[in-house]
Amino acid sequence: MWVVATAGHVDHGKSTLVRALTGMEPDRWAEERRRGMTIDLGFAWTRLPSGATVAFVDVPGHERFVPNMLAGAGPVPAAMLVVAADEGWKPQSAEHLAALEALGVRHLLLVVSRADLADPGPATRAARARLTAFGPVETVAVSAVTGAGLDDLRAALDRLGSALPAPDLDAPVRLWIDRAFTIRGSGTVVTGTLGAGRLTADADLELDASAVRVRALQSLGAPESTVDAVARVAVNLRGVERAAVTRGDALVTPGRFVRTDLLDVRVHGDPVADLPASVVFHIGSAAVAARVRPLGHDTARLRLARPLPLHLGDRALLRDPGRHRIPGGVTVLDVSPPPLTRRGAAAARSLELSKMDGAPDLAGELHRRRLVHADTLRRMGIPAPGEGWLLDPDHAASLRARLASEVRAYAAQHPVDPDPPVDAMSRRLGLPDRSLVERLLTPPLTIRNGRIGTGTGLPPRLSRAIDAVRAGLAANPFAAPESDRLAALGLGPKELGAAAKAGLLLRIADGIVLLPDAPPAALERLTGLPQPFTLSEARQALGTTRRVAVPLLEFLHRRGSTRRTADGRHTTDTVS
């Protein structure tokens, strides 16, 4: 299917032409038919000689209904500009043409209508003189009354459609809603032009940041299980109240768009300095008030009255309702711009924006943002590899140097326990995820048990004290040194903890340390006792005191190496 919007001055025969081509009535409201003019959007379709289907979005031509015109033309890829032979070029002809150019609609067909009332030549020449920005534009003269030229117009529509770029069916869905209504027994139905992607029945989507589900689909009046872009589509939503939906809302693929009310843009048209402070921002079927902050000659920051789902590279239009004119179109350069709070930030941002064109640029975004999640980039409209956090190479090199410096500083401040916790280093570097620390490590730094191993070893004084304890335990493995002996050696809780982390000593309780191989050696001696055995028998077998035997047995119990019997004795037979 091809979708084409009509455009042109009021009463130049747009709806009459659509009616003659399709045999359908595009004007939906009795008021429109009574007044003989299109007020809101109309829709009709027909099959062309090639067998392709063309659907028309018929827009109003009156100046008062320009917002309705923009709602219809915004999402479509092509337009049919209608100029009456007997009236020629008119103000709304110019405004509609400016709107199409600003919205980036590049595929255009010029139709000179009412050729039965006047020579189409003058109107054709006047119109073509204004279409130079669109390149070669085919022109067809027709009369909807006599039927003259309608076959030529159908053939021209075939050529227009075949020249349109193929839609991206893998793109995320963003269906700008142009109508919403209720059908008894079905609930809320919304319609729009699907410009990219694929819609399926039972699909999960988002509407104004809320999760919704598709109940059913229709396209051109027929039920469908799948609708591919480009297409006119009606979507029956499950569990959505009609009052919750309005024109300008959008159905989108979850997690694939940034909903933002702040964006940086390039303006195509008037110099930014000449823009009014307040404009209306038109994209798709949405029309949102916006405040303009000039940044450069052709760049500005817009603050929207409400968030919209946007991508980098989106084309939109600015309208000045006070002066009834269109200052220009915009290309969205950034949907998540940085704050401009420091002196000189606006000038620096203007320079940065001057180098951007709205095209997806992974390397450029990484350089500007330094650290960004892949999901965030995809929501911005930038294809991103893999999952998780992405680092700009230059920023990563800087972080590695900082990490090494921070680790050295920590080791100097904590000589007894020089290996810093990973979480502490993550906070010092301002990283959003501790996994980034591991990615930044370079040898000899390693991660073990949640800490960064520095490989610096223990201070010499501490090493000598621990060696003295180990020598005593080697001679008598269960004669844990007394607290005064440990104090004399300068071994407090922190020092003993460092020795335990280094695997040099084993703490079985506060102030009680043995060699790391003490538990299996103790279990071997206890297994040789008659089972079960008493605490006193264990103490004698181990050649130690009650001070050591009690916590050692508790340590073995916690490991499951021994168990306590019902009468308070102990056994190495752990099978009940």
N, C-alpha and C positions, 0 to 999 in steps of 0.2 A: 504494500500500500504506500502511496505517496500522499503527503498532507500539504496542502497549499492554502495560504491565507489570501483573502481578497484585500485590496487596499485602494483608496481613491476618495475623491471628493463626494460629499453627500449628493444623492440623487443622480449619480452618474451611471446607474444601472447595474451595480454589483450584484445585488440580490436577484434582479431579473435575469441576469446572465447565468447565475448559478442555477436558478429555477429552470432555465431553458436547457442547460447542459445535463441536469440530473433528473428533471421531472419531480423534484421534491421541493417542499416549501421551507426555505431556511429561516424565515422570520417566524419565531416561535410564539410571539405574544400578540394578542388581539390588538393591543395598542399600537404595535408596530405596523400591522396590516392596515389599521384604520388610518394612521398618519402617513402611510406609504414610505416609511423610512426605517432603517435598521437602528434599533436602540441598543440591543444587547447582542451577544454572539449567536450566530446561527450555524447549523451544521447540515451538510448534505454530501452525497457521494454518488459516483457513477463509475461504470467500467469504460475504459478507453479502448481504441482499436487494437492496441497491442495485447489486450487482455488484462492489463494492470488496472488496479482500482485507484482512483484519486478521490480523496476526501477534502472538502472545502471547509475552511473556517471563515464564515462570512462576517466581516466586522463592520461596525457602524462608521459612517463617513462624516457625521456632523461633529463640529469642533467640541461641542459639549460632552461628547462621548469618547473622546480620545483615550481616557483610561481603559474603557472597554475594548477599544481597538487594540491597544497595546497588550491587553490580557490575552487576546486571541492570536496576535502576530508573534508575541514573544517566544513561544516554544516551537514554532514551525521552521522548517529549513528552507522554504521557498514561498514566493508570493506572486500573485497576479495583480498587477497595477492596472486599474481601469480608469480610462480618461474618456469622457464623452466627446464625440466628434463635433457636436453642435455647441459645446461650451468650452472645450479646450482645457488648458492647464488652469487649476484653481488653487486657492490657499490650502485646502486640505489635501490636495494632491501633493503639494510641496511638503506639508507636515508629515504625511504618511510616508513619503519617500525618505525624509530625514530620519523617521523612526526606524524604517527598515535598515537603512545604512548604519544607524547607531547600534542596532541590535545584532549586526553582523550577518543579516540575511543577504547572501551574495547571489542567490539564484532567483532570477526575476524574469517574468514574462509581461510584456506591455500589450494590453488589449484596448483598442480604440472602439468603444461601444457606440451604439446608436448611429451606425454608419448609414442607415436609411434616412436620417434627418439632415445630414451634411456631409460634405466631402471630408473624409478622414485625413487627408493629407496635411493640412495645417496643424491639426491637433497632434498628429504623429510627429511632425518635425519639432513642434514646441516641446513635446514630452521627451523625445530622444536627446534633445540638446541638454536636458537636465539629468540624463542617465549615464553620463560619461564615467562616473566613479564605479559603475557596475560592469564596465567592459561591454562586449557585444551582448545586446539584449534583443531577442526575437520579438517582432511586432506582428500582431494579427488584428485586422479590422473586422468587426462583426456587427450583426443586427440581431438581437434576440427576438425582435418582432417578426422579421421576414425569414430568419434562419440563415441568412447569408453569412458565410465565414465560420459557422459553428463547426463544420467538419475540419476546417483548417485549424481552428482553435483546439479541437480534440487531439489532432496530430501534433500540434505545438506543445500541448501538455504532456504528451508521451515523450517528446524530446526533452522537455524540461525535467521530467521525472528521471529519465535514464541518465541524465547528467549529474544527478544528486550523488554525493558520496555515500558509500554503503554505511549503514548505522553500525555502531559497535554493540553487538549483542551481549558481550561479556561485561559491559559497563554497568555500574550500579544504577538502579532505578531511581529516577527523580521525576515524578509525575506532578506537574503543576496543575492544581485543580482550578478549572474555570466554571464548573457548575456543581452544585450539590442539591440533592432533593431526596424525598422519601417515597418508596414504593411500598404499598400495603402488602404485608406478608414477607417482605424482603428486608426492609429497613433502609438504612442510608446508602445512597448511591452517589458517587462522584465521577466526574468525567474530566478528561484532559487529553493532551497530545503526548504520547510516549515517544520521546526523542531518541532514547538509547536504552539498551538493556532488554530484559525479557520479564514479563509479568506472568505469574502462574496462579491458578486458583489454589487457595489454602496457603499462599505465601505469607510470611511474617514480614511486616513493614513497620515503619514509624510514621506517625502523624503528629507534628508539633511536639516531638521528643517523647511521645507516648507510643507504646507498642500496640499495633492493630494487626488484624488478620483479614485476608481477602476471603470472602465467602464465595463469590462468583465473579466472572468476567463476561463482558459483552464487547464486541467490536462490530460497528456498522449494523447494529440491531440483532446480531446473531450471538448465541452463547459460545464461549470459547474456554478451553482449559488452559491455553497458553496464548499470549499475544506478544509478538516480537515488534520491536521498533522498526520503522517509524509507523505509528498507528494512532487513530482515534480510539479511545477505549473508555468503557464505563466499568467502574469497579464497585461492587457491592461489598461493603465493609461489615464485618461481624461485630456487634456490640458497641457501635459508635452512634451517639446521638446526633441528629441532624444539626442541632444548635452548636455542636462542637466543631463544625467544619465550615469554612468560608472560602470564597475565592481568594487565591493567593497562597493558601496552604499548599503543602507538598507532601505526597507519599514518597518515602525514600527507603532505600535498602539500609537496614540497621548498621550503624557503625561505619558508614562509608561517606559521611558528609560532616563538615564542621558547621554547627549551628552558631552563627555569630552575628553580633550587632555592630562589630567594629572591623573595618577592612580598609586596606590601602588600594588605590586604583590609579590607572592611567586614563586620562580624559581625552577623548577624540572629538574635538570640536572647539568650542570657545576656550580661550586661555583660562586656566583655573582661577586667576586673580579676578576675572570678570564674572565668576559664578556667584549667584546669591548665596547667602549663608544657609538658607533652607531650600531643599529641592525635594522632589519625589523620585525615589529609586525604583525603577521598573525592571524586573527580571521574571521570565516566565509569565505567569498570570498575576504575580505579586506586584503591589504598588505600596511602597513604604516610605514614610517621611524620613528625611535624612538631613543631618547637619554636616556642613562641609568645612574641613580644615585644610586650607591650601598648604602644600609642602614644596612643590616645585612648579615650573612653568606648566607642566601637563600632568602633575601627580597631586593627589589629595588623599586625605583620610576622611572616611565617611562614618558617622555614628548613626546607625539605623534606629528607628523607633521600636523595632522588635527584631529578634533574631531570625535569620533565614538560613536554610541549608545551602551552603555555597562551596564551590571549588575554585582553586586557582585557575585562571584562564577564562572564567565565565564572562560572557558579554552581557551587559546591561545598559540601561538608558537612564539619563537624568532629564527630568521635566521640570520646568519652572512654571508652576500653575499661576503665579501672579502675573506673569507677562505672556502666558499662553504660548510658550515656545519650548523647543527642545534644544538645550545648550550643547548636547552631544551625547555620545555613547561612552561607556567605560569598559576597560578590561580589568578584571580583578587580579591584582598582583600578589596580595597576601590576605589570607582569611584569619590569620592569628598574628597580627602585627605587634611589635614590641612597644612598651610604653614610651612616651616622649616626655619624661619628667626632668631630665638633666639639661643644663644649659648647652645649647648647640646640638641637642639630640635631633631636632627637626631638620636642621641643615644636613646632618650626617645621614639621616633617613632619606632625604630627598636624593642625595648622591647615590645611595644604595638602590633606591627604586629606579633611578635612571638607567641602571644596568639590567633591569628585569623586564621581561616581556609577557609574563603570565604563562609561559610554556613550562611544563613539568621539568624541574632541574634538580635531581637528587643531590648531586655534588654541591650545587649552589646553596640549597636549603641546609645541608649539613654544615657548610662553612658559615652560614649566617646564624644558625641555631646552635651549633657546636654539639649539642646532645639532644636527640629527639627520638621518641618511640616510633617504631615502624607503623603501628596502628594510627598514630597521629598524622603521619605523612599520607597514608592512604585516605584518611578522612579529608585531607586537604586536596586530594586529587592527584597525588604524586605516587606513581608505582614505587613500592619499596620492597627490597628483598628480605625474605625471612620474617622472623618475629623478634620481639624484644627491642632493646635500646640500640640505636645507631650513633656512632661517634665520628665526628669529623677527624680525619687523620692528624691534622695539626693540633687540634685540641687534645686528642688522645696522647700525643707526645708530651704536651705540656702537663697533662695530668700525671703521666708516668713519672716525670721529673719531680712533681710536687709530692707524689706518693712516697717516692724514695726518700725525699727530704723529711717528710712527716714521720716516716718510720724511724729514721735516724734520730730525730728529735725525741720521739717517744722512748727509744732505747736509752738515750742519754738521761732522760728524766726518771726512768724506771730501770736502773741497772740490774736489780735483782730479778726482775721479770720483764725482759726487754722486748718480748714479742707482743705487739699491740693487737687488740681485738679487731676483727674485720669491720664490725659495726662502727667502732670509734673512728677508723680511718675513712669509712664511707661518709660519716657526718663531717669530718674535717675537710673533705674535698667537696662537700655539697652535692654528693651523688644521690639520685633518687632510689637507687637499688644497690644492695650490697654485692650482687653478682658482678657489677661493673668493676669492683676492686680486683677480683680474680683476673678479669680480662686485662687489667693494667699492670699486673705483676710481671717483673722480669727477674731472671736469676741474679743473685742467689735467693731472692725472696720466694717463699712458698706459703701455702695455706694448710694448716693442720689444726683440727679441732677448734675451728672458728677463730684462729689467731694467725697472724702473719709471722712465719718463721724468718728470723733475721740471719740465722747462722753465725751470730756473733759469739755464742756460748755464754757461760756464766762468768762473772767477774772473778779474777784470780783469788781474792780473799775468800769468796764464797766457795769456790772450788776446793780450796785447801781445807775448809771447815767440813765440807761434805765428805772429802776423802778421809778425814779423821774418823767420822762416824762410820763410814763404810768399812774402814779397817777394823774397828771394834766389833762390828756386826759379823765380819768375816770370821773372826775368832770365836764368837758366841752369837749365832744368828738370831736368837730370840731374847737377847739381853738388850732391849731397847734402852738408849741412854736416858738418864733422868733429866728433868727439866732444867736443873741447875747446870748440868753438863752442856746441854744445848745452848743455854744462855751464855755460858762462858765462851762457847765457840761462835757466838753471834748469830745463832740460828733461831729466829723467831718464826711466827706463822707464815709471813710473807716469804722468807728465805726457804722454809721447808716446802712451801707450795711450789716455788721455782724448781727445787730439787726434784719434787715429785713429777712436775710437768716435763722435766728433762729426762725422766726415767731413771734417775739415780737412786731415789729412795721411794718407799711406799708408805703413805700415811694410812694407818688402819684406824686411827682415832686422833682427836686433838692432842698434839704433843707426843704421840706414839708413832715412831717411824721404824721400819725394818727395811731389809733389802728387798728388791722387787720379786726375787724368787723365794721369799719366805713362805707364802701360802702353800705352794705344792710341797715344800720341804716339811712344813708342819703337818700337812695332811698325811704324808708318808709315815711320820712317827706315830700319829694318832691312829692310823689304820692298824698298826702293830699291837695296839692295846686290846685287851678283852673288851668286847662290845656288850652293852654300852659302858661308858666310862664317866667318872666324876670329874669335876673341875680340878680337884686336887691331883687326880691321876694325870690329867692333861698337863697341868703345870709341871709336875715332876718329869714327865716324858719330854717336855720341851726344854727343861732346864731353865725355867724363867719364873717370874713372880706373878702373883695374882693381878698386878697392875697391867701386865702385858697379856696374860692368858685370857682374861675376860674379854677385852676388845678383839683379840685375835679370833676367839671362838665365835663371837658375834659377826666378825667379818666373814668367816667361813660359812656361817649360817646364811648370811645374805647372798652369798655366791651359790648356795645350794650344795656346797661340798659336805656339810655336816647338818645334822638336825638334832633338835632337843626332844627327848622322850617325855612321856607323860609324868614320869617320876622325877623330872628335873635333870636327868643325866644327859649325856651326849653320845652320838654314834656317827660313824662315817658311813654306815649303811643307810643311804638316803631313800631306799625303796621301802614304801609303807607296807 
